[in-house]
């Protein structure tokens, strides 16, 4: 009985009472190493509550925080030819695409949506760096063109969130052709006199920086975002000199006149609403709704021909 009581019964109880604890409840900050609870991190828009480090955020989570009530309508994007070059390195290009789609739950590296922020109708596009490093392929080119056409059709400004490692090597010259295509799309907005605002997030590099990411009317960046064409390591190896501290980071570019603002993610929505309404010549946004004032009840008019009291009626009869 001792063996059954001391070993078998506790073992059975431990098996049936074991609770599975998810492994993704905590996230470690890449900058300061603080362990952050997943709900707290999500409520803070993937910004470290300890050091303010901006971690990656998906386009859907960004749009949920950006649009009024988290409501937006996704804009359809034409699908390009799959694997036009029959490219293969360590994996086939279709295999890499399927793996990225399974990991992110998205079709491609850019999401386009329309909605309102601060009651200001806009069209927005955002890149997903977790989808093959947000690389610019034919789909991304189609997405930007679709976003520009939707903005022109609805007469709305376009806000674009960039996050990319450059052109997609698996599509070769076809990915590089997206640079002039997206430039033409931006020109459509200019000709329609519609604002085009670019929010550069970490990282924005390569052909993306050399095309649509630096053609905006206003350029805003998130803190400490890497924004460049060639990376600092490549430049150091080329010129064989030590680069300045913070070279090619958002704050460095702001000091040297390449950016208009550096705004934390938590303040980005308010900043965009203010800038958009200024560019559209609209009054400041209403931050809250006040209930309509209650009108006082109207008093019923009294008939002058009818006496109000019995005494007045008696007096009238005596006069007669």
N, C-alpha and C positions, 0 to 999 in steps of 0.2 A: 504493500500500500504506500510505503514511503516513496518508492520509485515513481509510482503513478501520480501521487499527490505532488511531489516536488519537481517532477520533470515533465511528464506527459501533459497534465492539465494546464500548467502555465504555457507550455508550447502551443497547445490547441487554442488557448485564449488569445495568445499573441498573434496567431495566424488570422483568426476571424475578426479580431478587433483592430488590425493594422489599418491605418489611414494613409492613403497615398497623398503625399505633399508635392505639389507642383514644383518644378525646378526653376521656373522663371519668375518667382515672387520677388527676387532681389536683382538689382542691376548695379554693377560696379562702375563708378565714374572713371572715364579714361584719363581725366586730368588730375584729380586729387585722390582717387582711390576710395572714396566714400561709398558705402553700400546703401543704395536707395531703394525703398519699398516701391513696388511697381505702381500702386495706385497714386502715391504721392508724386512719383515721377511723371505719370500720365497727366495728372491734374496741372502740373507745372510745365506742360508742353515739352517734355523731354529735356528740360534744362535742370542742371544739377542745383539743388537747393543749398548746397554747401559752398561751391566756388563759382557758380554761374556758368559752367561749361555747357555749351549748346551741343547736345547729342543729335544724331539723325532722327528725323521724323518723317513718317510716310505722307504722301500727298493727301490721302483721305483724312488722316488725323489733322493735317494742317488745314484742310478745307472745312472740317467740322468746327474747328476753333475760329476760323476766319469768317464764315458766312453767318448771317443772322439766324439764330436758332439751330445752327448746324445743318441747315437745309440747303441743298444745291442740286442742280440738274446736270447730269453728265452729258457732255457733247460727244457725239459719235465721231470717230476718226476713221478714214478709209484705210483698209488693211493693204500693206504693200505686198510684193511678191516675196514668198518665203524662201530664204537661202538662194538668192539669185546667182551667187558665184560658186555654189557647191563647196563652200569653204570648210576646211577641216584642219585643226591643229592637234592638240591632245584629245579633243572631242569633236564630234560633228557639231556644226552650228545649230541645227534643230535640237540636238540633245541639250546644248547649253540653254537654249531658249526654254525648253520644257522644264529644266531644272530651276531656272529663274522664275518662271511663272508659278511653279509649285511652291517655291520658297516665299514669294511675295504675295501671291494671290492676285496679281495684276496681269493684264495682257501684255503690257509693254512698259517702257521706262518713263512715260509721260501721261498725266491725267489732265483732261480739260473739262471745265465745269462752268456753269453760269448761275448767278444768284445775286443776292444783295448783301452788302456790308454797310451797316449804319443807314439802311434804306437807300443806298446808292447802288443801282444795278451795275454789275461788272461781268466780265468774262475773265476767268483765271486759268492758268496752266501751271503745273508743277511737275518737276522731274523727281524720279525716285532713284536715289543713288544706290540703293540695295539691289536694283535690277540691272545687273551687268554694269555696275558702276555708273548708272545713268547715262551710258554712252549714246551718242547721237547717231542714230541710224535713219533709215527711210521713214520708219513709223514716227519718230520724233519730228522729222521735217513735215510730215503730213499733219501731225497734231498741231504744230504751230500755225500752219496755213489754215487748218480748220478753225483754230481759235481766232485768228485774225478775221476770217470770213464771217464767223459768228458775231464778232464784235462790230464789224461794219454793218451787218444785216440788222442787228438790234440797236445800233448806234450807242454802243457802250465802250468804256475804256477797257484795256487789256492789262492785267497784272500777271507777270510771269515770275515764278520761283525757279531759279536755276540751281542745279546740283549735278555736275557731270565730270567725268574724267577725260572727256574729249570725244572724238569721232569713234565709231565702232569699227574696229579693224576687220571684223568678219564680213563687212560689206564693202571694204576697199574704197575705190573711187566713188562709188555710189553714196557712201556716207559723207565724203567730202563735198559732194554736190548739194548737200543740204545747207551748206553755208550760204551760197547765193540764193537758194530757194527761200530760206527763212528771212534773208535780207529783203527780198521782194515782198514777203508777207508783212514785214514791219513798215515798208514803204506804203502799203495799202492803208495802214492806220494813219500815217502822216497825211496822205492825200485826203482822207476822210476827216481830218482835224480831230482825231480821237487820241486821248492820252495813252501812252505806253510806259508802264512803270515796271522796272526789273528789280527783284529782290534777289541778291546774290547770296547763296548759302554755301556752307563748307562741304566739299570743295567745288569751285567752278574753274575749270582749266581747259586748255587745248582749244580745239576749234569752236567750242561753245563760247568761250571768251572772245574769240576772234570774229564772232558773228552776232547773233541776236542778243547775247547777254550784255553787250556793251553798246547797244543802239537805242536804249531807252531815253525817254524825256527826263526821267528821274531815276537815279541809281541808289538803292538802299542795300546795305549789307548787314548780316548778322555778325555779332562780335566774334573776332578772331577767325573769321572765315578766310580760307586760302583762295585767292583770286589771282590767276596768272595764266599765261600761255604755256611757257616752259617752267617746270618746277625749279625750286631753289637749288636742289642738288645738281641738276643739269647745268644750271648757270654757273655754279661754283666750279664745277669740273671744266667748264669751257673757258672762263676768264681767269681761273686759278687765283681767285681772291676771296677773302672772307666777306660774306654779305652782312649788311646791317641787321641789328636785332629786330625781329618782327617783320622782316622783308616779305613783301607780297601778302601780308595779312591785311584785313579790312581797315584797321586803325592806321596802318602805314599808308595805305592808298588814300584814305580820307585826308591825312595830313598833306599829301602831295597832289590833291586836287582831282583824283580820279573817281571819287565817290561823292555823293551829296549828303548821305547820312549813314550812321552806324546805329542801328536800333535793336535792342533786345527783342527776343521773340515774343515775350509777354506784352510788349508795347506796340507790336507791329500792326495789329488791327486798328488801333486808334490812330496811329501815324498814317496808315494808308487812307483811312476815312477822311482825315483832315486834308491830306494832299489832293486826293481825288476831287473833293468838293471845291477846293480852291481852283483846280485846273478846269473844272466844269462850270465855274461861276455860280455855284450853288451856295445857299446860306449854310452856316454851321449846322452840323448834324444834331438832331434832337436825341439826347441821351436817355430820356425817360418820357413816359406818357402820363399826363395828368388827366384825371377824370373830368368829364364835362361838368361845368357848374350847374347846380340845381336852380332852376328858375322859380321865383316865388309864386305861390298860387294866386291867380288873379281873383280879385273880389268881384262878386256878382253885382252889377249895377242895380240900384234900387229904382223902382218905378215912381216918378214924382207925383203921378195922379192918385196913387193909393196912399192913404194915411198909414203911418208906421205903427201907431199905438191906438188903444181904445179911447184914451183921453182926447187925442187929437180928432178922432172921428166924432165924439160927442160935441166938441167945441164947434166943429164945422156945421153940425145939424142945428145948434143954437143960433149960430149966425144967420142961417137961412131963415 
